Amino acid sequence: AQKVTQAQTEISVVEKEDVTLDCVYETRDTTYYLFWYKQPPSGELVFLIRRNSFDEQNEISGRYSWNFQKSTSSFNFTITASQVVDSAVYFCALNRDDKIIFGKGTRLHILP
Amino acid sequence: DVKVTQSSRYLVKRTGEKVFLECVQDMDHENMFWYRQDPGLGLRLIYFSYDVKMKEKGDIPEGYSVSREKKERFSLILESASTNQTSMYLCASSPSTASSYNSPLHFGNGTRLTVT
């Protein structure tokens, strides 16, 4: 079965701390895509990153970085020097056939 | 910027009513999706469409139907609303590529539906 597991339901950290959001996936496909989305309190999900299964290079974008490890079927997301504006629900997602399926999300609270 | 607009931000309906949730996108995307979001369950796919007049069932289509008469508009219909359909409904669109499943989704702000 193809699925995405985000074991952390809710995380709270103090501003400026680093935080890692975990994502573990299962798929029987050899070619697949993984995604991260952010849902701020306004409600609209915002696309953050897409990674295909052949590209295991880690990616950094400002304070955000992603660690993709096929050996452990994980695609973890780290926010460095967190800020209050990072408070949101974060979803990891995986394509399944011609659809995208989502994990249950991790609610991140950044405390001032 | 892609804009996906959902007609209502909040909606309150009575049990048994027929409910229409409307979604319009302005970027000529071929693919449109309806998800519902519930606490502890994440996003679950209800229906999707890859072209006008085309629809496919997602993971939880029971109690819902959809309509796509025009490319830019994708409507979700609750034929007879029930209390267990109280939820946040999210519409999304994406462009069609050689492999549609790798296109990022563009989401609307959501419609929070309460069925009493």
Interface residues (C-beta under 8 A of the other chain):
Chain A: Q6 T9 Y33 F35 Y37 S42 G43 E44 L45 V46 F47 R50 N52 F91 N95 R96 D97 D98 K99 I100 I101 F102 G103 K104 G105
Chain B: F33 Y35 G40 L41 G42 L43 R44 L45 F48 Y50 G58 D59 M88 L90 A92 S100 Y101 N102 P104 L105 H106 F107 G108 N109 G110
